[in-house]
Amino acid sequence: MRVVIIDDDRFVCMSLKIILEAEEDIQVEATGTEGEEAVQLCRKLRPDLMLMDIQMPKMSGLIAGRQILQEFPDMKILFLTTFSDQEYIVEALAMGAKGYLIKQNTEAVAPALRAVMSGQNVFGDEIVTKLPGLMNRRDEEEDGVPFDLKPRELEIISLVAEGLSNREIAGRLYLSEGTVRNYLSIILEKLELRDRTQLAVFYYKKLKNGVAVKQ
């Protein structure tokens, strides 16, 4: 299988490359250190699988993963990270990632890659113990969403609440300013709000943990 490794720690990239290339059936096509590079390498090399970290400068692995899957819906993405935050796991599941592993056990990476290539979803032991609670929480939250906000819309609302301009939001999410303006128009109409100020107030009053909930 052809694999691309993305991690902002070059030592981790090289260590994983050495470990994986010791396996006869795994070829590391390239390594990268940030999310934007992940998207570019995916476009250029079309690997069988992307092995990615989550927290990286400029563009996170989650944002890169969403962008990759928008362009290449069949791409297999396996997240390998030190973070087991519930929000990260839920977002990875929601976007269609094939797995989520914690970096502590590097010996599990090669078997996990093979499992993903065979069509399985793979989660580390630390993640498996959390899945039942996370799925129940996700179901409860979806039942409580009265505003029909999509993940990208929630992301834009949170950036507006941080005080970012359309240009800054576009740069952060790798969208055009026109696309951001269109999103904002749809969001304001959907929420029956007049302007960005009301949208920021809405965020702080009615959004919790990235999901709209009833008060």
Stockholm file with secondary structure:
# STOCKHOLM 1.0

chainA/1-215         MRVVIIDDDRFVCMSLKIILEAEEDIQVEATGTEGEEAVQLCRKLRPDLMLMDIQMPKMSGLIAGRQILQEFPDMKILFLTTFSDQEYIVEALAMGAKGYLIKQNTEAVAPALRAVMSGQNVFGDEIVTKLPGLMNRRDEEEDGVPFDLKPRELEIISLVAEGLSNREIAGRLYLSEGTVRNYLSIILEKLELRDRTQLAVFYYKKLKNGVAVKQ
#=GR chainA/1-215 SS CEEEEECSCHHHHHHHHHHHHTSTTCEEEEEESSHHHHHHHHHHHCCSEEEECSCCSSSCHHHHHHHHHHHCTTCEEEEEESCCCHHHHHHHHHHTCSEEEETTCGGGHHHHHHHHHTTCCEECHHHHTTHHHHHHHHHHHHHTCCSCCCHHHHHHHHHHHTTCCHHHHHHHHTCCHHHHHHHHHHHHHHHTCCSHHHHHHHHHHHEETTEECCC
#=GC SS_cons         CEEEEECSCHHHHHHHHHHHHTSTTCEEEEEESSHHHHHHHHHHHCCSEEEECSCCSSSCHHHHHHHHHHHCTTCEEEEEESCCCHHHHHHHHHHTCSEEEETTCGGGHHHHHHHHHTTCCEECHHHHTTHHHHHHHHHHHHHTCCSCCCHHHHHHHHHHHTTCCHHHHHHHHTCCHHHHHHHHHHHHHHHTCCSHHHHHHHHHHHEETTEECCC
//
